[in-house]
Amino acid sequence: MNDFARVLGEDLSAVFLNPSEHAEQIELDQHDLIAVVDHLDADPLGSSDARLGLGMETIRLYIAQAELPGEYVVDQRVSYNGQKWYVLDVKEQRGLVELNLGREAA
């Protein structure tokens, strides 16, 4: 591993995924994890949702890949903080997973 990758990994844990800095404790599928949570705007017109006429509330979670309780795929139903959501997208880069979740807006 080169020095840049090592430093990046250290910063990921020390700063980005640090609850004293940017992250918070969440529950994902009955597992307590540390994640950065990005609350995205609800889509009141449902334009990003295949189910016409329904708005979509979306969040983006950034989680260390090693902390995930399993693999996640698009359209999978998950429990986030005790509520049911669906996986909209999953991306992984350098040990960090970006998990986009959505549910029908109330």
N, CA and C atoms as an extended XYZ file, in Angstrom:
318
Properties=species:S:1:pos:R:3:atomname:S:1:resname:S:1:resid:I:1 pbc="F F F"
N         0.858       -1.171        0.000 N   MET     1
C         0.000        0.000        0.000 CA  MET     1
C         0.903        1.232        0.000 C   MET     1
N         0.610        2.188       -0.866 N   ASN     2
C         1.437        3.388       -0.896 CA  ASN     2
C         1.052        4.325        0.254 C   ASN     2
N         1.897        5.326        0.486 N   ASP     3
C         1.685        6.236        1.609 CA  ASP     3
C         0.371        6.996        1.503 C   ASP     3
N         0.002        7.408        0.278 N   PHE     4
C        -1.243        8.149        0.117 CA  PHE     4
C        -2.453        7.306        0.526 C   PHE     4
N        -2.498        6.061        0.085 N   ALA     5
C        -3.610        5.174        0.435 CA  ALA     5
C        -3.658        4.931        1.943 C   ALA     5
N        -2.501        4.776        2.561 N   ARG     6
C        -2.446        4.566        4.013 CA  ARG     6
C        -2.983        5.787        4.749 C   ARG     6
N        -2.536        6.980        4.346 N   VAL     7
C        -2.982        8.221        4.986 CA  VAL     7
C        -4.483        8.421        4.769 C   VAL     7
N        -4.953        8.121        3.570 N   LEU     8
C        -6.383        8.250        3.273 CA  LEU     8
C        -7.208        7.342        4.181 C   LEU     8
N        -6.773        6.110        4.355 N   GLY     9
C        -7.465        5.178        5.247 CA  GLY     9
C        -7.480        5.648        6.685 C   GLY     9
N        -6.379        6.211        7.145 N   GLU    10
C        -6.308        6.738        8.507 CA  GLU    10
C        -7.249        7.921        8.679 C   GLU    10
N        -7.270        8.826        7.693 N   ASP    11
C        -8.163        9.984        7.756 CA  ASP    11
C        -9.626        9.569        7.726 C   ASP    11
N        -9.934        8.530        6.983 N   LEU    12
C       -11.308        8.039        6.893 CA  LEU    12
C       -11.848        7.707        8.279 C   LEU    12
N       -11.062        6.973        9.050 N   SER    13
C       -11.496        6.582       10.394 CA  SER    13
C       -11.361        7.715       11.396 C   SER    13
N       -10.281        8.459       11.309 N   ALA    14
C        -9.990        9.478       12.317 CA  ALA    14
C       -10.859       10.723       12.174 C   ALA    14
N       -11.257       11.053       10.963 N   VAL    15
C       -11.982       12.309       10.754 CA  VAL    15
C       -13.383       12.069       10.195 C   VAL    15
N       -13.468       11.513        9.002 N   PHE    16
C       -14.748       11.420        8.312 CA  PHE    16
C       -15.740       10.531        9.052 C   PHE    16
N       -15.325        9.354        9.503 N   LEU    17
C       -16.223        8.425       10.193 CA  LEU    17
C       -16.088        8.523       11.715 C   LEU    17
N       -15.705        9.673       12.193 N   ASN    18
C       -15.549        9.920       13.627 CA  ASN    18
C       -16.826       10.580       14.151 C   ASN    18
N       -17.501        9.979       15.147 N   PRO    19
C       -18.735       10.570       15.685 CA  PRO    19
C       -18.529       11.963       16.289 C   PRO    19
N       -17.315       12.290       16.666 N   SER    20
C       -17.032       13.635       17.194 CA  SER    20
C       -16.858       14.654       16.078 C   SER    20
N       -16.750       14.184       14.847 N   GLU    21
C       -16.545       15.074       13.705 CA  GLU    21
C       -17.780       15.101       12.802 C   GLU    21
N       -17.925       14.099       11.936 N   HIS    22
C       -18.988       14.110       10.925 CA  HIS    22
C       -19.996       12.977       11.070 C   HIS    22
N       -19.617       11.897       11.696 N   ALA    23
C       -20.439       10.682       11.702 CA  ALA    23
C       -21.382       10.622       12.898 C   ALA    23
N       -22.285        9.656       12.836 N   GLU    24
C       -23.214        9.408       13.940 CA  GLU    24
C       -23.491        7.912       14.019 C   GLU    24
N       -23.995        7.489       15.153 N   GLN    25
C       -24.339        6.074       15.307 CA  GLN    25
C       -25.721        5.841       14.719 C   GLN    25
N       -25.834        4.768       13.921 N   ILE    26
C       -27.094        4.394       13.297 CA  ILE    26
C       -27.345        2.913       13.550 C   ILE    26
N       -28.565        2.486       13.207 N   GLU    27
C       -28.904        1.067       13.229 CA  GLU    27
C       -29.262        0.687       11.798 C   GLU    27
N       -28.567       -0.320       11.278 N   LEU    28
C       -28.840       -0.821        9.937 CA  LEU    28
C       -29.016       -2.323       10.038 C   LEU    28
N       -30.220       -2.771        9.742 N   ASP    29
C       -30.539       -4.201        9.828 CA  ASP    29
C       -30.136       -4.798       11.173 C   ASP    29
N       -30.522       -4.093       12.215 N   GLN    30
C       -30.319       -4.516       13.609 CA  GLN    30
C       -28.849       -4.586       14.015 C   GLN    30
N       -27.991       -3.839       13.330 N   HIS    31
C       -26.582       -3.714       13.688 CA  HIS    31
C       -26.283       -2.248       13.947 C   HIS    31
N       -25.616       -1.956       15.060 N   ASP    32
C       -25.199       -0.591       15.356 CA  ASP    32
C       -23.913       -0.293       14.596 C   ASP    32
N       -23.926        0.804       13.829 N   LEU    33
C       -22.797        1.194       12.994 CA  LEU    33
C       -22.526        2.675       13.153 C   LEU    33
N       -21.328        3.081       12.762 N   ILE    34
C       -20.980        4.488       12.657 CA  ILE    34
C       -21.048        4.846       11.175 C   ILE    34
N       -21.757        5.938       10.862 N   ALA    35
C       -21.921        6.341        9.460 CA  ALA    35
C       -22.068        7.851        9.370 C   ALA    35
N       -21.731        8.380        8.220 N   VAL    36
C       -22.069        9.756        7.892 CA  VAL    36
C       -23.404        9.682        7.174 C   VAL    36
N       -24.379       10.467        7.638 N   VAL    37
C       -25.728       10.444        7.086 CA  VAL    37
C       -25.989       11.765        6.376 C   VAL    37
N       -26.352       11.685        5.117 N   ASP    38
C       -26.692       12.848        4.309 CA  ASP    38
C       -28.179       12.767        4.010 C   ASP    38
N       -28.958       13.646        4.648 N   HIS    39
C       -30.408       13.676        4.440 CA  HIS    39
C       -30.687       14.481        3.177 C   HIS    39
N       -31.119       13.793        2.139 N   LEU    40
C       -31.383       14.431        0.858 CA  LEU    40
C       -32.819       14.936        0.837 C   LEU    40
N       -33.075       15.871       -0.036 N   ASP    41
C       -34.421       16.428       -0.143 CA  ASP    41
C       -35.403       15.385       -0.650 C   ASP    41
N       -36.618       15.454       -0.129 N   ALA    42
C       -37.684       14.601       -0.657 CA  ALA    42
C       -38.038       15.103       -2.053 C   ALA    42
N       -38.416       14.194       -2.905 N   ASP    43
C       -38.830       14.520       -4.263 CA  ASP    43
C       -40.357       14.537       -4.278 C   ASP    43
N       -40.974       15.716       -4.119 N   PRO    44
C       -42.432       15.768       -3.986 CA  PRO    44
C       -43.200       15.316       -5.217 C   PRO    44
N       -42.553       15.336       -6.381 N   LEU    45
C       -43.248       14.934       -7.599 CA  LEU    45
C       -42.984       13.491       -7.981 C   LEU    45
N       -42.075       12.851       -7.295 N   GLY    46
C       -41.801       11.450       -7.573 CA  GLY    46
C       -41.052       11.216       -8.874 C   GLY    46
N       -40.370       12.236       -9.392 N   SER    47
C       -39.718       12.080      -10.690 CA  SER    47
C       -38.603       11.046      -10.673 C   SER    47
N       -37.999       10.785       -9.510 N   SER    48
C       -36.943        9.776       -9.458 CA  SER    48
C       -37.491        8.415       -9.066 C   SER    48
N       -38.797        8.341       -8.902 N   ASP    49
C       -39.419        7.101       -8.454 CA  ASP    49
C       -40.226        6.501       -9.594 C   ASP    49
N       -40.046        5.223       -9.832 N   ALA    50
C       -40.778        4.557      -10.908 CA  ALA    50
C       -42.276        4.497      -10.626 C   ALA    50
N       -42.647        4.587       -9.361 N   ARG    51
C       -44.068        4.551       -8.993 CA  ARG    51
C       -44.631        5.966       -9.106 C   ARG    51
N       -45.236        6.266      -10.210 N   LEU    52
C       -45.700        7.622      -10.501 CA  LEU    52
C       -46.637        8.147       -9.418 C   LEU    52
N       -46.453        9.427       -9.117 N   GLY    53
C       -47.340       10.087       -8.177 CA  GLY    53
C       -46.897        9.987       -6.729 C   GLY    53
N       -45.849        9.244       -6.451 N   LEU    54
C       -45.389        9.117       -5.082 CA  LEU    54
C       -44.071        9.854       -4.911 C   LEU    54
N       -43.999       10.682       -3.858 N   GLY    55
C       -42.750       11.346       -3.553 CA  GLY    55
C       -41.802       10.366       -2.894 C   GLY    55
N       -40.513       10.656       -2.976 N   MET    56
C       -39.508        9.769       -2.424 CA  MET    56
C       -38.628       10.544       -1.448 C   MET    56
N       -38.506       10.043       -0.248 N   GLU    57
C       -37.559       10.567        0.725 CA  GLU    57
C       -36.283        9.744        0.584 C   GLU    57
N       -35.144       10.405        0.480 N   THR    58
C       -33.898        9.677        0.284 CA  THR    58
C       -32.833       10.118        1.276 C   THR    58
N       -31.975        9.172        1.635 N   ILE    59
C       -30.809        9.461        2.463 CA  ILE    59
C       -29.609        8.757        1.845 C   ILE    59
N       -28.440        9.277        2.141 N   ARG    60
C       -27.196        8.668        1.685 CA  ARG    60
C       -26.365        8.372        2.923 C   ARG    60
N       -25.948        7.114        3.048 N   LEU    61
C       -25.114        6.694        4.165 CA  LEU    61
C       -23.713        6.399        3.651 C   LEU    61
N       -22.715        6.872        4.382 N   TYR    62
C       -21.325        6.534        4.104 CA  TYR    62
C       -20.852        5.675        5.272 C   TYR    62
N       -20.456        4.435        4.970 N   ILE    63
C       -20.105        3.453        5.994 CA  ILE    63
C       -18.813        2.756        5.573 C   ILE    63
N       -17.939        2.492        6.555 N   ALA    64
C       -16.738        1.708        6.260 CA  ALA    64
C       -17.177        0.323        5.801 C   ALA    64
N       -16.638       -0.126        4.695 N   GLN    65
C       -17.048       -1.412        4.121 CA  GLN    65
C       -16.885       -2.547        5.123 C   GLN    65
N       -15.834       -2.494        5.919 N   ALA    66
C       -15.572       -3.557        6.896 CA  ALA    66
C       -16.641       -3.617        7.986 C   ALA    66
N       -17.411       -2.546        8.158 N   GLU    67
C       -18.434       -2.484        9.204 CA  GLU    67
C       -19.807       -2.970        8.739 C   GLU    67
N       -20.017       -3.088        7.434 N   LEU    68
C       -21.338       -3.486        6.932 CA  LEU    68
C       -21.682       -4.904        7.380 C   LEU    68
N       -22.934       -5.120        7.801 N   PRO    69
C       -23.336       -6.453        8.249 CA  PRO    69
C       -23.573       -7.448        7.116 C   PRO    69
N       -23.459       -7.016        5.880 N   GLY    70
C       -23.674       -7.896        4.734 CA  GLY    70
C       -23.541       -7.104        3.453 C   GLY    70
N       -23.886       -7.737        2.331 N   GLU    71
C       -23.864       -7.048        1.046 CA  GLU    71
C       -25.244       -6.479        0.768 C   GLU    71
N       -25.271       -5.354        0.081 N   TYR    72
C       -26.529       -4.699       -0.243 CA  TYR    72
C       -26.644       -4.539       -1.753 C   TYR    72
N       -27.875       -4.727       -2.261 N   VAL    73
C       -28.141       -4.619       -3.690 CA  VAL    73
C       -29.362       -3.731       -3.907 C   VAL    73
N       -29.461       -3.172       -5.083 N   VAL    74
C       -30.580       -2.303       -5.442 CA  VAL    74
C       -31.901       -3.051       -5.271 C   VAL    74
N       -32.880       -2.361       -4.730 N   ASP    75
C       -34.241       -2.839       -4.462 CA  ASP    75
C       -34.348       -3.725       -3.222 C   ASP    75
N       -33.251       -3.934       -2.525 N   GLN    76
C       -33.288       -4.714       -1.294 CA  GLN    76
C       -33.974       -3.899       -0.201 C   GLN    76
N       -34.821       -4.546        0.569 N   ARG    77
C       -35.495       -3.899        1.698 CA  ARG    77
C       -34.570       -3.978        2.909 C   ARG    77
N       -34.385       -2.832        3.594 N   VAL    78
C       -33.514       -2.778        4.756 CA  VAL    78
C       -34.224       -2.049        5.896 C   VAL    78
N       -33.719       -2.248        7.089 N   SER    79
C       -34.185       -1.514        8.257 CA  SER    79
C       -33.125       -0.477        8.612 C   SER    79
N       -33.522        0.799        8.599 N   TYR    80
C       -32.632        1.896        8.986 CA  TYR    80
C       -33.266        2.615       10.170 C   TYR    80
N       -32.602        2.565       11.311 N   ASN    81
C       -33.114        3.184       12.541 CA  ASN    81
C       -34.557        2.781       12.828 C   ASN    81
N       -34.840        1.483       12.631 N   GLY    82
C       -36.144        0.926       12.972 CA  GLY    82
C       -37.233        1.164       11.950 C   GLY    82
N       -36.901        1.751       10.797 N   GLN    83
C       -37.896        2.007        9.761 CA  GLN    83
C       -37.487        1.307        8.470 C   GLN    83
N       -38.466        0.942        7.664 N   LYS    84
C       -38.213        0.208        6.426 CA  LYS    84
C       -37.868        1.164        5.278 C   LYS    84
N       -36.770        0.868        4.603 N   TRP    85
C       -36.290        1.627        3.461 CA  TRP    85
C       -35.924        0.634        2.361 C   TRP    85
N       -35.666        1.154        1.157 N   TYR    86
C       -35.204        0.340        0.041 CA  TYR    86
C       -33.866        0.882       -0.461 C   TYR    86
N       -32.987       -0.016       -0.871 N   VAL    87
C       -31.695        0.376       -1.426 CA  VAL    87
C       -31.922        0.893       -2.845 C   VAL    87
N       -31.495        2.124       -3.095 N   LEU    88
C       -31.610        2.729       -4.417 CA  LEU    88
C       -30.319        2.598       -5.217 C   LEU    88
N       -29.178        2.621       -4.515 N   ASP    89
C       -27.882        2.559       -5.186 CA  ASP    89
C       -26.818        2.195       -4.160 C   ASP    89
N       -25.780        1.509       -4.606 N   VAL    90
C       -24.647        1.132       -3.754 CA  VAL    90
C       -23.373        1.382       -4.535 C   VAL    90
N       -22.420        2.099       -3.910 N   LYS    91
C       -21.115        2.336       -4.526 CA  LYS    91
C       -20.053        2.079       -3.467 C   LYS    91
N       -18.922        1.535       -3.910 N   GLU    92
C       -17.800        1.292       -2.995 CA  GLU    92
C       -16.530        1.831       -3.612 C   GLU    92
N       -15.759        2.531       -2.782 N   GLN    93
C       -14.481        3.036       -3.243 CA  GLN    93
C       -13.527        3.145       -2.068 C   GLN    93
N       -12.405        2.467       -2.183 N   ARG    94
C       -11.340        2.530       -1.175 CA  ARG    94
C       -11.839        2.239        0.239 C   ARG    94
N       -12.690        1.224        0.353 N   GLY    95
C       -13.140        0.797        1.668 CA  GLY    95
C       -14.305        1.575        2.247 C   GLY    95
N       -14.842        2.541        1.496 N   LEU    96
C       -15.990        3.322        1.950 CA  LEU    96
C       -17.172        3.002        1.050 C   LEU    96
N       -18.307        2.658        1.658 N   VAL    97
C       -19.512        2.333        0.900 CA  VAL    97
C       -20.485        3.500        0.984 C   VAL    97
N       -21.002        3.901       -0.169 N   GLU    98
C       -22.062        4.900       -0.257 CA  GLU    98
C       -23.344        4.121       -0.511 C   GLU    98
N       -24.245        4.163        0.454 N   LEU    99
C       -25.498        3.407        0.386 CA  LEU    99
C       -26.638        4.415        0.323 C   LEU    99
N       -27.318        4.469       -0.823 N   ASN   100
C       -28.447        5.375       -0.996 CA  ASN   100
C       -29.741        4.629       -0.717 C   ASN   100
N       -30.520        5.140        0.218 N   LEU   101
C       -31.776        4.519        0.610 CA  LEU   101
C       -32.934        5.449        0.295 C   LEU   101
N       -34.093        4.857        0.024 N   GLY   102
C       -35.280        5.654       -0.243 CA  GLY   102
C       -36.530        4.992        0.312 C   GLY   102
N       -37.536        5.815        0.526 N   ARG   103
C       -38.853        5.332        0.927 CA  ARG   103
C       -39.880        6.349        0.485 C   ARG   103
N       -41.121        5.919        0.430 N   GLU   104
C       -42.189        6.840        0.027 CA  GLU   104
C       -42.299        7.928        1.083 C   GLU   104
N       -42.375        9.167        0.620 N   ALA   105
C       -42.507       10.313        1.519 CA  ALA   105
C       -43.892       10.311        2.133 C   ALA   105
N       -43.933       10.662        3.391 N   ALA   106
C       -45.218       10.688        4.107 CA  ALA   106
C       -46.035       11.892        3.710 C   ALA   106
